């Protein structure tokens, strides 16, 4: 499968493709959509292409592709979302990870590692994650640290 991670500012993934527990190939798993958002996929590679076509077509509500094994993180100017087989955007409020290496990646995040470092660590523990790490730091509201938001709120002049 794979490991995909959002750490609050960076989206990262490995590049290994495995089939039935065997290394198959290496592939791009991080893509920029036509609307400028970034998406990282885990699950059935064939289904990624169907989902990307659907997302690039504007994600028409009555024309969802039928997928059975797909997990993704989407990050862009309007926020960060996780999406699974039902293809419904679920807002992400903190670090998340999916794929077979998700537990290792979240443990690394819990210990202060970045998304890229979390994928690197997951690769050492999960036999279905490997290859080069792909990453992007998209401009997104979700990427603004809480401390910055609070500083901006406290600095704003009071209105009567």
C-alpha positions, -999 to +999 in steps of 0.1 A: +000+000+000+018+032+011+022+059+037+007+094+033+010+120+060-002+156+067+017+172+096-001+205+096+020+222+069+034+195+046+019+166+026+042+137+021+041+102+007+064+073-002+066+060-037+065+022-034+038+003-052+032-032-038+009-060-049-001-087-024+029-079-002+055-079-030+073-049-043+060-041-077+072-007-088+077+030-078+052+056-088+041+092-083+015+093-055+013+131-050-005+151-076-016+187-082-052+189-093-065+214-119-079+236-091-045+240-075-051+215-046-027+187-039-037+151-033-018+122-019-032+087-025-031+053-007-049+022-018-057+008-052-036+027-078-061+020-106-088+038-085-066+069-081-070+078-117-108+075-116-109+097-085-085+123-100-106+126-132-137+131-110-120+157-088-106+175-119-141+175-134-153+194-103-164+164-083-200+162-096-222+149-068-242+126-091-212+111-109-189+097-082-168+068-094-173+035-076-141+029-056-135+003-029-099+008-016-088+044-017-076+068+010-064+103+003-054+136+018-063+167-001-046+201+007-052+234-008-061+271-002-095+262+012-082+237+038-071+201+043-094+171+039-093+134+041-114+113+018-122+076+016-143+052-005-175+072-002-157+102-017-169+127+009-145+155+020-139+154+058-120+184+072-087+176+089-080+194+122-046+181+129-019+157+117-032+126+099-017+096+082-031+068+061-019+036+043-002+006+058+025+028+075+001+052+092+007+040+128+045+044+124+041+078+107+018+092+134+041+079+161+069+099+145+047+130+143+039+126+180+077+127+186+081+160+168+091+147+133+079+164+101+057+147+075+088+138+054+106+124+085+075+105+094+073+088+060+110+081+062+105+064+096+074+045+084+095+031+055+119+015+081+090-004+098+063-010+071+073-035+043+047-019+020+062+016+022+094+026+005+112+044-022+117+082-025+096+105-004+075+129-023+063+161-005+048+195-010+040+224+014+009+239-002-005+273+007-035+265+029-054+280+058-048+248+077-011+254+075-012+285+097+001+276+132-023+282+161+001+305+178+001+328+147-037+328+145-039+337+182-013+365+178-033+379+149-065+378+169-049+394+200-033+421+179-065+430+161-081+463+172-113+460+192-145+471+175-174+487+193 
